[in-house]
Amino acid sequence: MTHMLLYSRLQFALTIAFHYLFPQLTMGLALFVLYFKTRALQKNDEHYRQVARFWTRMLAITFVFGVATGITMEFQFGTNWAGFSEFAGGVIGQTLAMEGIFAFFLESAFIGILLFGEKRFSPQVHWFSALMVFLGTWLSAYFILTTNAWMQHPVAYTTAAEGSVTVSDLGALLTNPWLFWQFLHNQSASLITTSFVIMGIGAFYLLSRTHQDFAKTFVRTGLVIAVLASIFQIFPSGDGEARKLYREQPVKGAAMEGLFQTERGAGIALFGQPNMETETLDNPIVIPDMLSLLAYHRMLATVKGLDAFPRSEWPNVPIVYYAYHIMVLLGFIFAGVTLLAVFLWWRGKLFQSRWMLWILMLCLPLPYVATLGGWATAEMGRQPWLVYGLLKTADGVSTSLDSGNALFTLLGYIALYSLAGLLYLLLAGRIVLRGPQRG
Amino acid sequence: METFWFVILSFLLVGYTVLDGFDLGVGILFSFIAKSEDECRLMLNAIGPIWDGNEVWLVGAGGALFFAFPSAYASALGGLYLAIFLVLWMLILRALALELRAQVDNSLWHTFWGTIFFLSSLTLAGVLGIALGNLVRGFPLDAQGHFFLPLWTDLLPSTSTGILDWYTLLVGALAVVILSLHGANFLVWKTDGKIQQRARMIASRLVGVSGVLGLLVVILTPQVQPQAADRFLTHPLGLILPLLALAAWILLVVVTRRGQSEILPLGLSKSLIAALLGTAFFGLFPNLLIARGNTANSLTIFNAATSQYGLRVGFAWFIPGLLLALAYTGSIYRAFWGKVVPADGEGY
């Protein structure tokens, strides 16, 4: 039973983490492609038309990998988490089915037109298909985050006689107060990922002295979005997330900071390793009072530490602590790097500063790491709860499943996704090397 | 309200099978019909813009089952664990094959992904039939409505059966044949020249085979599920469905024999599939998962349904959502109406 639970959790973690590598880029690219196509359409501009085509090629393969790895997610709720599905299907079934009906049909139909229809249709219709793909992918994110927000902060439900919960107010479910900052923070993260990919590839071309015109468009357009999204990610969206979190899930907040003791005027840890034996933070470098200030906007507010909660309600503290710190560190790096690049751009030196282009190119994969860190903080920090305060993860797993069958499928996914990951890198690399000039 | 959701669920599953059915069929016939690289491309381009949308119907059906009948969703997916993952892996591989084959211009690459495309399409078609066979045969549900089936045991539909037994394999074979036939009919409509000719020839052979297999399934079903005919005895109006299937099949025999019509065979195989599935679902109603042995453990649309509020509020958004989905489906088919041309795949 315990092994089966572990394998099921690992499988969910692997499949969701791998899946989300693709949608975070798809959502951003859908918006960028829409922008490039708008420019191309407005001025009948061949340069932007080619830029749009290039990024549509990237969108196409990313979209397919997202779809292929996404179908698994919906069905895994039933296969490995039958207890959870029986318990909460009456609530999250609504939002998941809405995603299928409102988002998937929309995006799948219009991606067909976007990818196969440039010759068949007028530029206006083709532009419209890009708009619809953008709408579909972002709607999809909204419904999935609604589902996740309910697991983090259950609202609008009633408990039936046999113990399961069902939705009592669909409107309240769709406007869960948890959702507001979560949606903005997540979508802004998707824009950071995408703009760093676009900038990074532009920087690669500039450094290799090929496709210079395209490269400059990539870097400029990417940089504008990257700097705005990076700042927005810290303030107000990150700040909003943090304040909401310390109000509703204080134990997760304590784990994120490695705060073992409740403190008045708690600090934030810049560095340190949570020691689970001594229940202290080893080698701490702490800014005093900062956590109280960030969480409650008062220097001397009391922040609950892990000691305020029984150990059975703690999440896995080190994992949550490191995941959160990696995300925050990278978030500040993104803001710093993009501000510096904007400064160089303003002084007219950006495209000559090869060291800066090197940094932009090497930063390309980092937003993926930050996103993974953020989600690991949110989901691992929610443990031991599957639905916060209502259902423990151990009670959500399928009772009819055994560890041998669970490990079999976990291993299968490891094999399949290793292959898929390699293929994606190979194909994305080919698109980059062939350059935007063709087709 | 529960009945309404059963109908919706059936509609989505039928929609999935008639739509994705033909592109699965194209996958099964892929290596048999296409003889050159150009012909391969043409066949892939014929389903290129639509296969993804077709697959969404499966996701839609999964979603509807999840929220309307959560316990049945949990029980079926948990119990058919290995089969579900087989389907998911095949869907992943098939999507990759469809999209990646054209990305690299190398004959080994083409052969590799072409084979994956064939194998995954074949497996999916088979598993769809096997799943239907399982639904009819029933499951070893316990008092909590849970079960777990291995892939196979002794291949006998007894109490210790697996997902595969001779009966479900037979239904699986029928599904492979009918969906191949459906795919051939799609190619007859969508292509011309040599591909169309070969598709016609294959279709005319498959019609006969499907008749034999179909007859076998009809004869043998009462052996595995003695109550299969009960609902048709109490509600004889339901007999319209199998009669429709029979009519569609006879017309298919006639039409494929003549070999003139382009779109009619596709319409007929659609009707055939819809009527066959309709027959199965009508016979199943009001059960979702039939318990073998102790029928008191069966999950029905009544004991597996979510709250009345959930079903009602779902009704309010599902119907407009479904109409929108139908509109998208309709407009994309309209947009790519007519024969597929080589230029359709260019650009990306």
Interface residues (C-beta under 8 A of the other chain):
Chain A: R53 T56 R57 A60 I61 V64 F65 V67 A68 T69 I71 T72 E74 F75 F77 G78 T79 N80 A82 G83 S85 E86 A88 G89 G90 I92 G93 Q94 L96 A97 M98 E99 G100 I101 F102 F104 F105 L106 S108 A109 F110 I111 G112 I113 L115 F116 G117 E118 K119 R120 F121 T158 A160 S164 T166 V167 S168 L170 S398 T399 S400 L401 D402 N405 F408 T409 G412 L416 A420 L423 L427 R430 G439
Chain B: N45 G48 P49 I50 D52 G53 E55 V56 L58 V59 G60 G62 G63 A64 F66 F67 A68 P70 S71 Y73 A74 S75 A76 L77 G78 G79 Y81 L82 I84 F85 V87 L88 W89 L91 I92 L93 A95 L96 L98 E99 L100 Q103 V104 Q144 H146 F147 F148 T306 S307 Y309 G310 V313 G314 W317 F318 G321 L322 L324 A325 Y328 T329 S331 I332 A335 F336 A343 D344 G345 E346 G347 Y348
